[in-house]
Structures are given as C-alpha cells and as structure tokens.
Amino acid sequence: MSGILTFDTTHHALFAEEIARENNIGAEIIPAPSDSRAKCDLALEFMLTEKDRLLELLDLADLSYSVYR
C-alpha cells in the first residue's frame, strides 16, 4: 500500500524525492491528485511501511508537505 505527499512548490517535491532516494526509500514523483488542493502539480508516492522514516527526514530538512493519504 502506498501513501502520497503533496507540496506547495515543485522544488519541495523534487527535494523530497531526492531525500528519499539518498536514504534508500522507494518514492516516485507523480501528478498531484486533482482533489488534493496541492499548490504545485507534483506529489510524492511512497510505501506506507516507510512513512515514519520519510516524514522524519523531511521534517529534519524543514520541508513543507501535506499528507494526502
């Protein structure tokens, strides 16, 4: 099962993907769901088993995101 994070900027979405890959967390940039109210058109899909670790890394990087699901 996967989760989706949305972002305010394209830069944050791409940086989040880079952080995930550098830490061996499977993640992929996807189009943001139309009902997500994301401020940019990109989202990050990831495995839910990695959620806590990914969010901790993004918080340490002071990255702004919203958990879509």
C-alpha positions in Angstrom: 0.0 0.0 0.0 1.3 3.5 -0.8 0.9 7.0 0.6 1.0 10.3 -1.1 2.5 13.6 0.0 1.7 16.9 -1.7 3.8 20.1 -1.7 3.5 23.9 -2.0 6.3 24.1 -4.5 7.8 22.0 -7.3 11.2 22.5 -5.6 10.0 20.9 -2.4 8.5 17.9 -4.2 11.8 17.3 -6.1 13.9 17.8 -3.0 11.7 15.3 -1.1 12.2 12.7 -3.8 16.0 13.3 -3.6 16.0 12.9 0.2 14.0 9.6 -0.1 16.4 8.2 -2.7 19.5 9.2 -0.8 18.1 7.2 2.2 17.0 4.2 0.1 13.3 4.9 0.5 11.3 3.9 -2.6 9.5 7.0 -3.7 8.4 8.4 -7.0 7.1 11.8 -8.2 3.6 11.6 -9.6 1.0 14.1 -10.7 -0.8 15.6 -7.7 -4.3 14.2 -7.3 -6.9 16.8 -8.5 -8.8 16.8 -5.2 -5.6 17.3 -3.1 -5.6 21.1 -3.2 -1.9 20.9 -3.7 -0.3 24.2 -4.6 2.0 22.5 -7.1 1.2 19.8 -9.7 3.6 17.2 -8.2 3.2 14.7 -5.4 5.4 12.0 -3.9 4.2 8.5 -3.7 5.9 6.2 -1.2 5.4 2.9 0.5 3.5 3.3 3.8 6.0 1.0 5.5 8.5 3.9 5.1 6.1 6.7 6.2 7.6 7.4 9.6 11.1 7.4 8.4 10.4 9.5 5.4 8.4 12.1 7.3 11.2 12.3 10.0 13.8 13.0 7.2 11.6 15.6 5.6 11.0 17.3 8.9 14.7 17.4 9.6 15.2 19.1 6.2 12.5 21.6 7.2 10.5 20.7 4.1 6.8 21.7 3.9 4.4 19.0 2.9 0.9 17.7 3.4 -0.1 14.1 3.8 -2.7 13.3 1.2 -3.2 9.7 2.1 
